[in-house]
Amino acid sequence: MNEPAKVFSTLRGVVTLSTPFFTLMHEQQQVEATYKPNNYSGWGMCKTYNAIEVTEFTQADAELFACTADSKLRIQGQAS
């Protein structure tokens, strides 16, 4: 995994952006955005972006990413 370039603390957890890296499948450098919630024992999710798309990634962007990712991690409805 790549070294973190930026780390954002949000209300829901931590969002980390990796340093840009090249892959064989993409012509442009990529950045991996990772979200780790406060209470999920290390579980989280990540998404890969073209590096140019996240050059101006801010705290507000991190909050939105965390909110969206958190909603996808939670199971909707009640347990049976």
Long-range contacts (C-beta under 8 A, 24 or more apart in sequence): 1-32, 2-32, 5-31, 6-57, 8-59, 8-62, 8-63, 10-59, 10-62, 10-63, 10-66, 11-63, 11-66, 12-37, 12-38, 12-66, 12-67, 12-70, 13-37, 13-38, 13-40, 13-44, 13-66, 13-70, 14-38, 15-62, 15-65, 15-66, 17-54, 17-57, 20-51, 26-50, 28-52, 33-57, 33-65, 35-65, 35-66, 35-69, 35-70, 37-66, 37-70, 37-73, 40-73, 43-73, 44-69, 44-73, 45-69, 45-72, 45-73
